[in-house]
Amino acid sequence: MALAKECEQDGRVLILAPESLYGLNTLSKSFEGLECMYRAGYAAAEAIPAFLKS
């Protein structure tokens, strides 16, 4: 994990990971939590084209 974060700081990789679990865990999955995580991931993915151009 440390190596991945170091590579991200150097601009060599783009890490897309949720900042919150939105109340989800392995035993409880709510529609609202899944929807929030999906929308956050979709919004985070907007950084991909700019990263690929750099």
Summary of the structure (lengths in Angstrom):
residues: 54
radius of gyration: 13.8
end to end distance: 22.9
largest distance: 40.0
contacts: 102
relative contact order: 0.16
helix: 57%
strand: 0%
